[in-house]
Amino acid sequence: SRSIPVSENTQQSSSIVTPQPSIQSKHKKVFTTYHPSLVKKAVHLLRNPFDNLVSRFHHELKEHAKRSDTAQWMKRYPNSIKGFKTWCADQDARYHREELSVDWTTWSHDDNNNLLNYFEGVACHAEFFRYAQWHSLASEVVKKLNIPVLYIYYEDYLTNLDGKTEELLEFLDLPRSGDLPDFDSKKDYSGYYTREERAAASDLMRRVASADGVNLLERYWVPLDFEKMRKETKALE
């Protein structure tokens, strides 16, 4: 989508929006699609799914700051770990009934296992599902288009900003212009999840992702032997 300036006198057609410069403009979100033949290269950016999800929560905070329900929303979902956990719990509860009506065996890349079993214990499980599915589908698209693709991990900007920038510019056949700004990403979201929560989410994403998706994402996943834990728990009963 793109945000473009529009006004009351904006002339619109099915594909063109022409703002009138003489009138004060506002911005309107317009969803646009392009023919696949126009795509010659792809840059696939990946970020730690756990950090990405907290960032999604922060985006929701910013969006609601623009609306009339800001105070009410912030009261229930303050910018804190507690607010994040409440937001996730409400998201999970909101669509629970609909999820029960879906045949989740058709969505798994892991021998038709019922994904519904892996939602349990994963806060914001729909977000992790979408994350794994999106990256898997993006990988599938570039294969079908048969175009070059450059994979960049968000965290690489922290350790090798200059090198990654050069790699990106070279891939896109673009010249370098000016100096790079500092890449400041000192946010620490480690306290938002326990190791068990990260492992449960990793277990879910592993079953949603395609083989290519697993190769791209598994560096972020936390291993935990759930079968061993189940046996140990059963032995204590």
C-alpha positions in Angstrom: 0.0 0.0 0.0 1.0 3.6 -0.5 0.0 6.8 1.3 -0.7 9.5 -1.2 -2.0 13.1 -0.8 -5.7 13.5 -1.7 -8.2 16.3 -1.3 -11.9 16.9 -1.7 -11.3 17.8 -5.4 -9.1 14.8 -6.1 -9.9 13.3 -9.4 -9.9 9.5 -9.3 -10.0 6.7 -11.9 -9.6 3.0 -11.4 -5.8 3.3 -11.4 -4.8 7.0 -11.1 -5.2 9.4 -8.2 -4.4 13.0 -9.1 -4.3 15.5 -6.2 -5.1 19.2 -6.8 -2.1 21.3 -5.6 -4.1 24.3 -4.7 -6.0 22.7 -1.9 -4.5 21.5 1.4 -3.9 17.8 1.1 -4.5 14.9 3.5 -3.3 11.3 3.1 -5.2 8.3 2.1 -4.0 4.7 1.9 -4.4 3.2 -1.5 -3.7 -0.5 -2.2 -1.9 -1.1 -5.5 -0.9 -4.2 -7.4 1.7 -4.5 -10.1 2.0 -7.1 -12.9 4.5 -9.8 -12.0 6.4 -9.2 -15.3 7.5 -5.8 -13.9 9.4 -7.5 -11.0 13.1 -8.2 -12.0 14.7 -8.7 -8.6 13.6 -9.2 -5.0 15.0 -8.3 -1.6 13.7 -10.5 1.2 14.2 -9.0 4.6 13.9 -11.2 7.7 13.7 -10.2 11.4 13.7 -12.2 14.6 10.0 -13.3 14.9 9.8 -12.5 18.6 11.2 -9.0 18.1 9.0 -8.6 15.1 5.9 -9.4 17.1 6.7 -6.9 19.8 7.3 -4.4 17.1 3.8 -5.2 15.7 2.4 -4.4 19.1 4.2 -1.1 19.1 2.8 -0.4 15.7 -0.7 -0.9 17.0 0.0 1.5 19.8 1.1 4.2 17.3 -2.0 3.5 15.1 -4.4 3.9 18.1 -2.6 7.1 19.1 -4.2 8.6 16.0 -7.7 7.6 16.9 -10.4 8.6 19.4 -10.0 5.5 21.5 -6.4 6.2 22.5 -7.0 6.5 26.2 -9.2 3.4 26.5 -6.8 1.3 24.4 -3.7 2.5 26.3 -5.4 1.8 29.6 -5.9 -1.9 28.6 -2.7 -2.3 26.6 0.0 -0.1 28.2 3.4 0.0 26.5 4.9 -2.7 28.7 5.3 -6.5 28.9 2.0 -6.7 30.7 0.3 -4.7 28.0 1.8 -6.9 25.4 0.7 -10.1 27.1 -2.9 -8.8 27.5 -3.0 -7.8 23.8 -1.9 -11.3 22.8 -4.4 -12.9 25.2 -7.2 -10.8 23.7 -6.1 -11.6 20.2 -6.1 -15.4 20.9 -9.5 -15.2 22.6 -11.2 -13.1 19.9 -10.8 -15.7 17.1 -10.8 -18.9 19.2 -14.3 -20.0 18.1 -13.5 -19.5 14.4 -10.2 -21.4 14.8 -12.1 -24.4 16.1 -14.1 -24.6 12.9 -11.1 -24.8 10.6 -9.5 -28.1 9.4 -5.9 -27.2 10.4 -4.5 -30.5 9.1 -4.4 -29.0 5.6 -2.2 -26.1 6.7 0.7 -28.1 8.2 3.9 -29.1 6.3 4.5 -31.7 9.0 2.7 -34.9 7.9 -0.8 -33.3 8.2 -0.5 -32.8 12.0 -3.4 -30.8 13.4 -1.9 -27.3 13.9 -4.7 -26.5 16.5 -2.7 -28.7 18.9 0.3 -26.5 18.6 -1.6 -23.2 19.2 -2.0 -24.1 22.8 0.6 -22.3 25.0 1.6 -19.9 22.2 0.5 -16.4 23.0 -0.4 -14.5 19.8 -0.2 -17.8 17.9 -1.9 -16.3 14.9 0.9 -13.8 14.5 3.5 -16.6 14.5 1.4 -18.5 12.0 1.3 -15.5 9.7 5.0 -14.9 10.1 6.0 -18.4 9.1 3.5 -18.5 6.3 4.4 -15.1 4.9 8.1 -15.9 4.6 7.4 -19.3 3.1 5.0 -17.8 0.5 7.5 -15.0 -0.3 10.2 -17.6 -1.0 7.7 -19.6 -3.2 6.9 -16.4 -5.2 10.5 -15.6 -6.2 10.9 -19.2 -7.3 7.9 -19.0 -9.5 9.0 -15.7 -10.9 12.4 -17.1 -11.5 14.1 -13.9 -10.4 17.3 -13.2 -8.4 16.7 -12.7 -4.7 18.9 -11.2 -2.0 18.2 -12.4 1.6 19.0 -9.9 4.3 18.6 -10.4 8.0 17.7 -7.4 10.0 20.3 -8.2 12.7 23.1 -8.1 10.1 22.7 -4.3 10.0 23.9 -4.3 13.6 27.1 -6.2 13.0 27.9 -5.2 9.4 25.9 -2.2 8.3 28.4 -1.0 5.8 29.0 -4.4 4.2 25.3 -5.2 4.0 24.6 -1.8 2.4 27.2 -2.3 -0.2 25.8 -5.8 -0.9 22.3 -4.4 -1.3 23.4 -1.5 -3.6 25.4 -3.9 -5.8 22.5 -6.3 -6.1 20.1 -3.4 -7.1 22.7 -1.8 -9.4 22.5 1.4 -7.5 25.4 3.9 -6.8 26.2 4.8 -3.2 25.4 8.4 -2.3 26.5 10.1 0.9 27.3 8.6 4.3 25.3 6.0 6.1 23.3 7.1 9.2 23.9 5.1 12.4 21.7 2.0 12.7 20.4 2.3 16.3 18.5 -0.8 17.4 19.3 -1.3 21.0 15.9 -2.5 21.9 15.9 -5.6 24.2 12.7 -7.7 24.1 14.2 -10.7 25.8 11.9 -10.3 28.8 8.7 -10.5 26.7 9.0 -14.3 26.4 10.2 -17.2 28.6 12.4 -19.9 27.0 9.4 -22.2 27.1 7.2 -19.7 25.3 9.9 -19.2 22.6 10.2 -23.0 22.2 6.4 -23.5 21.9 6.2 -20.7 19.2 9.2 -22.2 17.4 7.5 -25.6 17.4 4.4 -24.0 15.8 6.4 -22.1 13.1 8.3 -25.2 12.2 5.1 -27.0 11.3 3.7 -24.0 9.3 6.8 -23.2 7.3 7.7 -24.8 4.0 11.1 -26.4 3.6 12.5 -23.2 2.2 10.8 -21.3 5.1 12.5 -23.6 7.6 15.9 -22.9 6.1 15.3 -19.2 6.3 13.9 -19.0 9.8 15.3 -21.8 11.9 18.2 -19.6 13.1 15.6 -17.9 15.3 14.0 -20.9 16.8 14.5 -22.2 20.3 14.8 -26.0 20.6 13.1 -27.7 23.5 12.3 -31.5 23.7 8.6 -31.4 24.3 8.3 -35.1 24.0 10.8 -35.6 26.7 9.0 -33.1 28.9 5.7 -34.9 28.3 7.2 -38.2 29.4 8.7 -36.6 32.5 5.4 -35.0 33.4 3.5 -38.3 32.9 6.1 -40.1 35.1 5.3 -37.7 37.9 1.6 -38.3 37.7 
